[in-house]
Amino acid sequence: MRSFQYAAYSALWQRAMRQEDVPFLEKWADVWYREMSSTFLQSYLAATTDALFIPRNEADLRIALEAYLLDKAVYEIGYELNHRPDWVVIPIRGIKHILKSA
């Protein structure tokens, strides 16, 4: 799911565009990221209906998913700071999104 956010924003930032268009397009990139993540998660849960590693309780599933995504985004901050400092905003946005939905 984190990869969808990277796909949306890296595509947005690698295109030559007018700077004044970026805030508008970032909003649409965020909508795309959320929709793709939701579709992926729904499909994944449908394919793993009987799997023992998927929490049965919806609240437990949400906590597990948010903990994993938060852990991944924190790792990504370190990676980006060491390799692509300009991209550190992507995992930071991911963390902000997780904290807002919690």
Residue, then its C-alpha position, 0 to 999 in steps of 0.5 A: m500500500r505504501s508503494f501506491q503513495y510512492a507511485a503517485y507522488s514520484a510520477l507527479w514530481q518527475r513531470a515537467m509542470r508549472q509550480e502553481d499546478v503542483p498543489f492541485l495535482e497533489k490533491w488528486a495524487d492523494v485521492w488516487y493513492r487512497e483509492m488504489s490502497s483501498t481497492f488493493l486492501q479489499s482484494y487482499l482481504a477477499a483473497t485471504t478470507d480464511a487465512l489465520f494471519i488476518p485478524r477476524n476483529e475489524a478493530d484488531l485488523r485496523i490496528a495491525l494494518e496501521a502499525y505495519l504502515l507506520d513502521k514501514a513509513v518510519y523506515e522509509i524516512g531513514y532510507e530517503l534521508n540517506h538516499r533521496p532527501d527530496w523524497v522524504v516528504i512521501p513517508i512523512r505524508g504517509i505518517k500524517h495520513i495514518l495519524k489522521s485516520a487513527 
